[in-house]
Amino acid sequence: MFQPDEKPSVNPDPHAIAPGRGASKVVSINAQTIKVACSNCNLRELCMPLGLSASELDRIDDVVASRRKIKRGSTLFRNGEKFTNLYAIRTGFFKTCVASEDGRDQVTGFQMAGEVIGLDGIVNDSHTCDAVALEDAEVCVMPFDRIEELSREIISLQRHVHKIMSREIVRENGVMLLLGSMRAEERLAAFLLNLVQRLHARGFSQSELVLRMTREEIGSYLGLKLETVSRTFSRFVEDGIVEVKQRHVRILNTEALRDIVNPRIGS
């Protein structure tokens, strides 16, 4: 269902694990035209291909136009906006969402440091969702035309872009399976396992996490009502599977979560 990320060695940014709140009012984007050196970034192994030569790294450094700071609740890009850039998340947490027919936001994904956001715009040259910061964040701005140009010359970069796009397709297929055939307990268990796995790939704990999103946003993503999410969390607590203190979640029994998602035959 969900695909594991590779587990490189990185130095976590303390800001990246600061708890955030749900999106509120939109505030203006504070842009910084600071030159970024990918070769010196501690998240490079997550968002750039491995095994590049020094000269290739220098050329990729030139692709990153700037860093941009986004305040909690503000929008990185909007549905219908012209697509020009991909964004590598340096710190912080985002949600992508679309407006449903009744006007509510339907959450389509959550993205964290070391991941690339904006791939939705490649197909039709315009974005198909909103990307909202769930906490103060910083991204590296990568003009897509420069990425395309350079990927034709650096094969490993081209493969890496294809890998990122493929992973997005697999993720969307996983969400379809999640929403189409799983009970509430299975959906929440799969969500927690995937989230802690992605965080662990960035050097964080295998069993503890701080939820940047609200339970309502989790429910929107999983196709569950807020009451169902809260009730399912309570059931996990009663069963000794997790410990919950506001947004802090500690997984006490990882195997139990895995068994909920993939029950063992005969158990």
C-alpha positions as CSV (number, residue, x, y, z in Angstrom):
1,M,0.0,0.0,0.0
2,F,2.3,2.8,1.2
3,Q,5.8,2.6,0.0
4,P,8.7,3.0,2.4
5,D,11.2,5.7,1.8
6,E,14.9,5.1,1.6
7,K,16.7,5.6,4.9
8,P,19.7,7.9,4.5
9,S,21.7,9.4,7.3
10,V,20.6,12.9,8.0
11,N,20.9,15.4,10.8
12,P,17.3,16.4,11.8
13,D,16.4,20.0,11.9
14,P,14.9,20.7,15.3
15,H,12.4,23.2,13.6
16,A,11.1,20.3,11.5
17,I,9.6,18.5,14.5
18,A,7.9,21.6,16.1
19,P,4.2,20.9,16.5
20,G,1.9,22.9,14.1
21,R,-1.8,23.6,13.9
22,G,-4.3,23.4,11.2
23,A,-4.3,25.9,8.4
24,S,-5.9,29.2,9.3
25,K,-6.0,32.5,7.5
26,V,-3.7,33.0,4.5
27,V,-0.8,35.4,5.0
28,S,1.7,36.7,2.5
29,I,4.7,34.6,1.4
30,N,8.0,35.9,2.5
31,A,10.5,35.1,-0.3
32,Q,14.2,34.9,0.2
33,T,16.5,35.0,-2.8
34,I,19.2,33.2,-0.9
35,K,21.4,31.0,-3.1
36,V,21.1,27.4,-2.0
37,A,23.9,24.8,-2.1
38,C,22.3,21.4,-2.5
39,S,25.7,19.8,-1.9
40,N,25.8,21.1,1.6
41,C,22.1,20.4,2.6
42,N,21.6,17.7,5.2
43,L,18.5,16.6,3.3
44,R,20.2,16.2,0.0
45,E,20.1,12.4,0.1
46,L,16.4,12.5,0.4
47,C,15.5,14.8,-2.5
48,M,18.6,14.5,-4.8
49,P,20.1,11.4,-6.4
50,L,23.0,9.6,-4.8
51,G,26.4,9.2,-6.5
52,L,26.7,12.5,-8.2
53,S,30.1,13.9,-9.1
54,A,31.3,17.3,-7.7
55,S,30.7,18.9,-11.1
56,E,27.2,17.5,-11.4
57,L,26.4,18.7,-7.8
58,D,27.6,22.2,-8.8
59,R,25.3,22.2,-11.8
60,I,22.3,21.0,-9.7
61,D,23.1,23.8,-7.2
62,D,22.4,26.2,-10.1
63,V,18.9,24.7,-10.6
64,V,17.7,25.9,-7.2
65,A,16.7,29.5,-7.7
66,S,16.0,30.5,-4.1
67,R,14.6,29.5,-0.7
68,R,11.2,30.6,0.3
69,K,9.7,30.9,3.8
70,I,6.0,30.1,4.2
71,K,4.2,31.0,7.4
72,R,1.8,28.5,9.0
73,G,-1.6,28.7,7.3
74,S,-0.3,30.4,4.1
75,T,-0.4,28.9,0.6
76,L,2.6,27.8,-1.4
77,F,0.5,27.4,-4.6
78,R,-3.2,27.2,-5.5
79,N,-5.4,25.1,-7.6
80,G,-5.4,26.5,-11.2
81,E,-2.2,28.5,-10.7
82,K,0.3,28.3,-13.5
83,F,2.9,25.5,-12.9
84,T,6.5,26.7,-13.1
85,N,8.4,25.2,-10.1
86,L,8.9,22.1,-8.1
87,Y,9.6,22.7,-4.4
88,A,11.9,20.7,-2.1
89,I,10.7,21.0,1.5
90,R,13.6,21.9,3.8
91,T,11.7,22.4,7.0
92,G,8.1,22.2,8.1
93,F,5.0,20.3,7.0
94,F,2.4,20.8,4.3
95,K,-1.0,19.5,3.3
96,T,-2.4,19.4,-0.2
97,C,-6.1,19.8,-0.6
98,V,-8.9,20.5,-3.1
99,A,-12.3,22.1,-2.6
100,S,-15.2,19.6,-2.6
101,E,-18.6,20.3,-4.1
102,D,-20.0,21.4,-0.8
103,G,-17.1,23.9,-0.3
104,R,-15.1,22.0,2.2
105,D,-11.4,21.2,1.8
106,Q,-10.6,17.6,0.9
107,V,-7.1,16.7,2.0
108,T,-5.2,14.8,-0.6
109,G,-1.9,14.4,1.1
110,F,0.6,15.5,3.7
111,Q,4.2,16.4,2.8
112,M,7.3,16.8,5.0
113,A,11.0,17.9,5.0
114,G,13.0,16.0,2.3
115,E,10.0,15.6,0.0
116,V,9.2,17.3,-3.3
117,I,5.9,19.1,-3.8
118,G,4.3,20.5,-6.9
119,L,4.3,17.4,-9.2
120,D,0.6,17.8,-9.7
121,G,1.2,20.7,-12.1
122,I,3.3,18.8,-14.6
123,V,0.5,17.2,-16.7
124,N,-1.5,20.3,-17.6
125,D,1.0,23.1,-16.8
126,S,-1.2,24.2,-13.9
127,H,-1.7,23.1,-10.3
128,T,-4.6,20.9,-9.4
129,C,-4.6,21.5,-5.7
130,D,-3.7,24.0,-2.9
131,A,-0.5,23.4,-0.9
132,V,-0.9,24.9,2.6
133,A,1.8,25.1,5.3
134,L,0.7,23.3,8.5
135,E,3.6,25.0,10.4
136,D,6.2,27.6,9.5
137,A,8.2,26.1,6.7
138,E,11.0,26.7,4.2
139,V,11.3,25.3,0.6
140,C,13.9,25.3,-2.1
141,V,12.4,26.7,-5.4
142,M,13.4,24.6,-8.4
143,P,12.3,25.9,-11.9
144,F,10.9,22.9,-13.8
145,D,12.3,24.0,-17.1
146,R,15.8,23.9,-15.7
147,I,15.2,20.5,-14.2
148,E,14.1,19.2,-17.5
149,E,17.1,20.7,-19.3
150,L,19.6,19.3,-16.8
151,S,18.0,15.9,-16.5
152,R,18.6,15.4,-20.2
153,E,22.3,15.7,-19.5
154,I,22.6,14.1,-16.1
155,I,20.9,10.7,-16.4
156,S,20.9,10.0,-12.7
157,L,18.9,13.2,-12.1
158,Q,16.4,12.1,-14.8
159,R,16.0,8.7,-13.1
160,H,15.5,10.4,-9.8
161,V,12.7,12.7,-11.2
162,H,11.0,9.6,-12.7
163,K,11.4,7.8,-9.3
164,I,9.7,10.7,-7.5
165,M,6.9,10.8,-10.0
166,S,6.4,7.0,-9.8
167,R,6.3,7.2,-6.0
168,E,3.6,9.7,-6.2
169,I,1.5,7.4,-8.5
170,V,2.1,4.5,-6.1
171,R,1.0,6.7,-3.1
172,E,-2.2,7.8,-4.9
173,N,-3.0,4.1,-5.6
174,G,-2.4,3.3,-2.0
175,V,-4.8,6.0,-0.9
176,M,-7.4,4.7,-3.3
177,L,-7.0,1.2,-1.7
178,L,-7.1,2.8,1.8
179,L,-10.4,4.6,1.1
180,G,-12.0,1.8,-0.9
181,S,-11.5,-1.3,1.1
182,M,-10.4,-0.6,4.6
183,R,-12.2,-0.2,7.9
184,A,-11.6,2.9,10.1
185,E,-9.1,1.0,12.3
186,E,-7.1,-0.2,9.3
187,R,-7.0,3.3,7.8
188,L,-5.7,5.0,10.9
189,A,-3.2,2.2,11.6
190,A,-1.8,2.4,8.1
191,F,-1.6,6.2,8.3
192,L,0.3,6.2,11.6
193,L,2.7,3.5,10.3
194,N,3.4,5.4,7.1
195,L,3.9,8.7,8.9
196,V,6.3,7.3,11.5
197,Q,8.2,5.4,8.8
198,R,8.7,8.6,6.8
199,L,9.8,10.5,9.8
200,H,12.3,7.7,10.8
201,A,13.9,8.0,7.3
202,R,14.7,11.6,8.3
203,G,16.4,10.5,11.6
204,F,13.5,10.7,14.0
205,S,12.1,8.2,16.4
206,Q,10.5,4.9,15.2
207,S,7.8,5.1,17.8
208,E,7.1,8.8,18.7
209,L,5.7,11.6,16.5
210,V,4.1,15.0,16.8
211,L,1.0,15.3,14.6
212,R,1.2,18.6,12.7
213,M,-2.3,18.1,11.3
214,T,-5.6,18.2,13.2
215,R,-7.7,15.1,13.6
216,E,-10.2,16.7,11.3
217,E,-7.6,16.9,8.6
218,I,-6.6,13.3,9.2
219,G,-10.3,12.4,8.8
220,S,-10.5,14.3,5.6
221,Y,-7.5,12.5,4.2
222,L,-8.7,9.1,5.4
223,G,-12.3,9.5,4.4
224,L,-13.5,9.4,8.0
225,K,-15.6,11.7,10.2
226,L,-13.8,13.6,13.0
227,E,-15.8,11.6,15.6
228,T,-14.6,8.3,14.0
229,V,-11.0,9.4,14.1
230,S,-11.2,10.4,17.8
231,R,-13.1,7.1,18.6
232,T,-10.5,5.0,16.8
233,F,-7.6,6.8,18.6
234,S,-9.4,6.1,21.9
235,R,-9.7,2.4,21.0
236,F,-6.0,2.2,20.2
237,V,-5.2,3.8,23.6
238,E,-7.5,1.4,25.4
239,D,-5.9,-1.6,23.7
240,G,-2.4,-0.4,24.7
241,I,-1.3,0.2,21.1
242,V,-0.6,3.9,21.4
243,E,-0.3,6.6,24.0
244,V,-1.8,10.0,23.0
245,K,-1.2,13.3,24.7
246,Q,-2.8,16.1,22.6
247,R,-0.7,16.0,19.3
248,H,2.0,13.8,20.7
249,V,1.6,10.1,19.8
250,R,3.8,7.3,21.1
251,I,3.4,3.9,19.5
252,L,3.6,1.2,22.1
253,N,2.9,-1.8,20.0
254,T,4.0,-1.5,16.3
255,E,3.3,-5.1,15.6
256,A,-0.3,-4.6,16.7
257,L,-0.7,-1.8,14.2
258,R,0.8,-3.9,11.5
259,D,-1.6,-6.8,12.3
260,I,-4.5,-4.4,12.1
261,V,-3.5,-3.4,8.5
262,N,-2.3,-6.9,7.5
263,P,-3.9,-9.5,9.8
264,R,-1.9,-12.7,10.0
265,I,-3.7,-15.9,8.8
266,G,-4.7,-18.0,11.7
267,S,-4.1,-15.3,14.3
